[in-house]
Amino acid sequence: MSGNRRISTFNGALLAAYFIPAWTIMAFKIVTSPIHGLYERPNISLALFVSDRLQLSGVATVRVAWLLALGRMTVVAFLAVFLVFIARASTRRSGGCEEALGMALLIGSVMSFAGVLMAAQAGETSALLRSPTPGRSAAGTLAGWRWALWWRWRSRGYWPRKPPYASGD
């Protein structure tokens, strides 16, 4: 098995070309209309968790929506910095652009994983089983989805006590 598991510059540029417009549009929908933007399809897991589990007031829900928009715009900013860095050949060859891509992928994956866990806690299976959207296409989300379903089904007694892919007996 290879120990070098890096994303190539070309694949990083493809990720940026997809995530920058998609997440920018969703962030601006939240900024222009926080509640309506929060209940859009890519954000429904957070919206249902906030409304059903946390039972926040309207003002607090707007603040959570703005924090989500800020997180999405942070990922977009790191991806834009990555695209600027790969435009210069010297930075691209020296590997100076990898940090920006790594931060964007880290923040985006954490946001996606948290969204899956919140959907599982809110009991919204349509949010868990919906078609892939920008927030769910990160590589670590599938593992989070399995873990969230296992946790939910285990608490109801439908699944054995051993987590999926657990080592040992």
SEDRENMI-903941 format. One record per atom (N, C-alpha, C): x, y, z; residue in one letter. Coordinates in pm, whole numbers, padded with zeros to 5 digits, always signed. Atoms other than C-alpha are relative to their C-alpha. Layout:
XYZa ...
END
This chain:
+00084-00117+00000m +00000+00000+00000m +00089+00123+00000m -00081-00121+00012s +00138+00337-00092s -00022+00092+00119s +00010-00092-00113g +00214+00578+00189g -00026+00143-00044g +00020-00134+00051n +00177+00883-00036n -00142+00013-00054n +00140-00013+00039r -00193+00964-00050r -00036+00147-00018r +00027-00141+00025r -00193+01317-00186r -00099+00015-00114r +00086-00035+00111i -00450+01475-00408i +00085+00081-00097i -00081-00071+00099s -00290+01592-00731s -00052+00143-00016s +00038-00139+00022t -00299+01958-00827t -00120+00009-00093t +00113+00000+00094f -00535+01882-01114f -00130-00039+00070f +00120+00041-00074n -00780+01698-00886n -00043+00107+00100n +00034-00111-00089g -00760+01983-00636g -00067+00114-00074g +00063-00105+00081a -00843+02229-00913a -00141-00040-00041a +00136+00046+00031l -01142+02015-01013l -00092+00012+00121l +00079-00018-00122l -01261+02010-00652l -00036+00147+00021l +00025-00143-00017a -01224+02387-00634a -00101+00051-00103a +00094-00044+00104a -01408+02432-00964a -00143-00042+00032a +00134+00044-00039y -01701+02238-00819y -00049+00068+00127y +00045-00049-00130f -01711+02357-00458f -00012+00152+00007f +00007-00146-00011i -01647+02728-00510i -00136+00053-00045i +00133-00053+00036p -01966+02800-00709p -00113-00057+00085p +00110+00062-00072a -02184+02549-00524a -00012+00054+00143a +00006-00047-00138w -02091+02657-00172w -00017+00151+00008w +00022-00145+00001t -02083+03027-00263t -00147+00032-00021t +00143-00022+00024i -02437+03011-00398i -00080-00030+00126i +00073+00033-00122m -02560+02835-00084m +00028+00099+00112m -00033-00097-00105a -02377+03078+00144a -00073+00132-00026a +00071-00125+00028f -02528+03379-00035f -00150-00014+00016f +00142+00022-00029k -02874+03224-00013k -00027+00014+00150k +00015-00013-00145i -02822+03203+00363i +00015+00146+00042i -00022-00140-00038v -02692+03560+00382v -00122+00085-00037v +00114-00083+00042t -02985+03705+00185t -00127-00033+00077t +00119+00040-00075s -03253+03504+00365s +00040-00115+00092s -00060+00103-00086p -03113+03316+00667p -00088-00122+00026p +00084+00115-00034i -03411+03099+00761i -00032-00081-00125i +00031+00071+00124h -03512+03017+00404h +00124-00071-00055h -00124+00061+00046g -03149+02950+00308g +00042-00118+00085g -00034+00111-00089l -03103+02727+00612l -00083-00123-00031l +00087+00113+00030y -03397+02510+00507y +00008-00045-00145y -00026+00054+00133e -03261+02457+00155e +00051-00144+00014e -00032+00143-00005r -03188+02095+00069r +00141-00033+00051r -00133+00037-00051p -02808+02094+00128p +00020+00029+00149p -00017-00039-00140n -02853+02247+00476n -00107-00057+00092n +00117+00041-00076i -03161+02062+00593i +00037-00077+00127i -00036+00074-00120s -02976+01839+00839s +00030+00093+00117s -00027-00097-00105l -02847+02138+01035l -00128+00070+00042l +00125-00070-00032a -03186+02311+01015a -00090-00086+00088a +00085+00087-00080l -03374+02010+01150l +00060-00025+00138l -00062+00019-00130f -03121+01954+01427f -00019+00122+00088f +00015-00123-00078v -03136+02318+01535v -00144+00020+00045v +00139-00025-00036s -03514+02336+01526s -00058-00109+00090s +00060+00109-00077d -03599+01990+01667d +00074-00032+00129d -00076+00040-00118r -03318+01912+01907r +00035+00117+00091r -00046-00112-00082l -03185+02247+02023l -00112+00097+00035l +00116-00088-00020q -03518+02436+01997q +00043+00144+00026q -00050-00137-00012l -03346+02769+01942l -00106+00100-00044l +00090-00107+00042s -03528+03098+01905s +00032+00042-00142s -00020-00045+00136g -03558+03272+01570g +00132+00072-00020g -00125-00075+00010v -03266+03505+01635v +00120-00095+00010v -00110+00096-00015a -03044+03218+01749a +00011-00089-00124a -00002+00079+00123t -03142+03016+01441t +00065+00079-00113t -00064-00086+00101v -03040+03310+01221v +00150+00004+00023v -00144+00000-00030r -02704+03321+01399r +00066-00131-00040r -00054+00129+00043v -02651+02949+01339v +00011-00004-00152v -00004-00003+00146a -02737+03002+00972a +00117+00085-00049a -00113-00085+00040w -02485+03285+00947w +00134-00069+00027w -00123+00075-00027l -02219+03066+01111l +00024-00107-00107l -00014+00096+00109l -02290+02800+00850l +00049+00069-00127l -00045-00075+00119a -02253+03059+00574a +00146+00043+00015a -00139-00038-00024l -01928+03179+00732l +00093-00119-00019l -00081+00120+00020g -01794+02823+00741g +00013-00037-00147g -00005+00030+00144r -01886+02767+00377r +00089+00100-00073r -00083-00100+00067m -01723+03093+00273m +00147-00015+00038m -00138+00027-00038t -01410+02999+00467t +00059-00110-00089t -00045+00106+00090v -01384+02679+00263v +00022+00056-00140v -00013-00062+00133v -01442+02880-00055v +00126+00087-00006v -00120-00085-00001a -01168+03127+00046a +00128-00083-00008a -00119+00085+00007f -00915+02848+00106f +00015-00062-00139f -00009+00055+00135l -01002+02693-00229l +00044+00106-00101l -00042-00108+00089a -00962+03030-00401a +00149+00030+00017a -00144-00018-00025v -00621+03075-00236v +00079-00113-00066v -00065+00113+00066f -00529+02728-00360f +00010+00023-00151f -00004-00027+00145l -00622+02827-00717l +00099+00110-00034l -00098-00106+00023v -00414+03144-00689v +00141-00056+00011v -00133+00058-00018f -00117+02943-00561f +00040-00091-00116f -00039+00090+00108i -00131+02687-00841i +00020+00075-00131i -00024-00079+00121a -00128+02966-01098a +00148+00030-00019a -00145-00022+00009r +00240+03027-01016r +00071-00134-00004r -00068+00129+00018a +00459+02744-01139a +00097-00031+00114a -00098+00025-00107s +00724+02790-00867s -00069-00046+00128s +00075+00041-00120t +00467+02762-00586t -00059-00140-00019t +00059+00130+00029r +00301+02464-00752r +00105-00111+00010r -00106+00102-00001r +00629+02275-00796r +00058-00023+00139r -00056+00015-00135s +00750+02342-00442s -00101-00058+00099s +00102+00055-00089g +00421+02219-00293g -00056+00102+00097g +00049-00104-00089g +00334+02553-00135g -00150+00018-00001g +00146-00018+00010c -00029+02523-00240c -00076-00108+00077c +00067+00113-00064e -00101+02204-00046e -00069+00037+00131e +00059-00037-00129e -00177+02376+00285e -00140+00058-00018e +00131-00061+00022a -00466+02578+00144a -00102-00106-00038a +00091+00108+00037l -00622+02271-00017l -00029-00089+00119l +00021+00083-00118g -00570+02070+00299g -00095+00063+00101g +00092-00068-00093m -00742+02331+00516m -00142+00001-00054m +00134+00000+00060a -01034+02356+00272a -00065-00137+00013a +00055+00135-00010l -01078+01980+00267l -00030-00038+00144l +00023+00030-00141l -01046+01954+00644l -00127+00067+00051l +00118-00072-00048i -01304+02222+00720i -00126-00051-00069i +00116+00051+00072g -01540+02098+00448g -00041-00139+00045g +00031+00136-00046s -01515+01737+00564s -00060+00001+00140s +00056-00010-00136v -01578+01832+00927v -00144+00052-00006v +00137-00051+00014m -01884+02035+00823m -00094-00107-00056m +00082+00106+00059s -02014+01745+00611s -00026-00112+00100s +00014+00105-00100f -01951+01488+00883f -00096+00044+00111f +00090-00051-00103a -02124+01707+01141a -00144+00004-00052a +00135-00003+00058g -02421+01748+00905g -00064-00138-00002g +00053+00136+00000v -02459+01371+00874v -00037-00042+00142v +00030+00034-00139l -02442+01326+01251l -00124+00074+00050l +00119-00076-00041m -02699+01601+01304m -00126-00055-00063m +00116+00060+00066a -02933+01442+01050a -00039-00130+00070a +00029+00124-00070a -02902+01111+01233a -00063+00028+00136a +00056-00034-00131q -02974+01274+01569q -00142+00057-00013q +00134-00057+00020a -03275+01461+01429a -00098-00105-00051a +00088+00106+00046g -03409+01135+01288g -00053+00023-00141g +00044-00032+00135e -03436+01267+00935e +00070-00092-00099e -00062+00095+00092t -03371+00970+00708t +00008+00055-00141t -00009-00056+00136s -03446+01168+00393s +00124+00089-00014s -00123-00079+00006a -03157+01399+00483a +00122-00091-00006a -00112+00093+00005l -02932+01096+00531l +00009-00072-00134l +00002+00084+00118l -03039+00909+00219l -00018+00078-00129l +00023-00079+00121r -03073+01196-00027r +00116-00011-00098r -00103+00008+00102s -02875+01228-00345s +00120+00084+00041s -00120-00073-00040p -02516+01353-00314p -00007+00148-00036p -00006-00143+00020t -02488+01728-00274t +00142+00045+00034t -00138-00043-00031p -02174+01941-00231p +00042-00030+00143p -00037+00024-00139g -02188+01896+00144g +00023-00145+00032g -00012+00142-00029r -02197+01518+00120r +00100-00072-00088r -00088+00069+00093s -01938+01447-00143s +00143-00014+00050s -00134+00018-00056a -01632+01456+00083a +00022-00148+00030a -00031+00143-00010a -01457+01122+00116a -00034-00057+00137a +00025+00052-00133g -01499+01088+00493g -00146-00006+00039g +00140-00007-00036t -01872+01140+00486t -00067-00137-00001t +00059+00132+00005l -01957+00784+00390l +00024-00075+00130l -00029+00064-00129a -01785+00656+00703a -00084+00063+00110a +00084-00067-00099g -01969+00916+00909g -00145-00041-00012g +00138+00041+00023w -02297+00816+00752w -00024-00140+00055w +00012+00135-00054r -02239+00450+00837r -00001+00004+00153r -00008-00009-00146w -02141+00543+01192w -00128+00058+00058w +00122-00062-00050a -02446+00766+01237a -00119-00095-00008a +00108+00098+00011l -02684+00499+01108l +00017-00111+00102l -00024+00104-00098w -02518+00236+01326w -00040+00050+00139w +00031-00054-00132w -02550+00462+01633w -00151+00011+00022w +00145-00016-00011r -02916+00535+01563r -00069-00136+00009r +00063+00130-00001w -03009+00174+01489w +00039-00080+00123w -00042+00071-00121r -02806+00044+01783r -00083+00045+00119r +00078-00051-00112s -02997+00270+02021s -00143-00053-00003s +00134+00058+00011r -03321+00119+01890r +00000-00152+00007r -00010+00144-00012g -03192-00237+01914g -00002-00074-00132g +00003+00065+00131y -03182-00308+01538y +00136-00051-00044y -00135+00030+00046w -02804-00345+01512w +00078-00058+00116w -00080+00053-00111p -02550-00546+01713p +00084+00109+00066p -00076-00099-00078r -02342-00366+01975r +00136+00031-00059r -00132-00022+00058k -02023-00395+01770k -00012+00102-00114k +00009-00100+00108p -01965-00085+01551p +00051-00058-00131p -00046+00053+00129p -01912-00135+01179p +00152+00012-00014p -00144+00008+00023y -01558-00234+01089y +00082+00010+00127y -00076-00001-00125a -01453-00272+01451a +00099-00117-00002a -00101+00105-00001s -01136-00470+01504s -00013-00081+00129s +00003+00087-00117g -01115-00762+01741g -00136-00060+00022g +00128+00066-00030d -01390-00963+01903d -00082+00076+00097d 
END
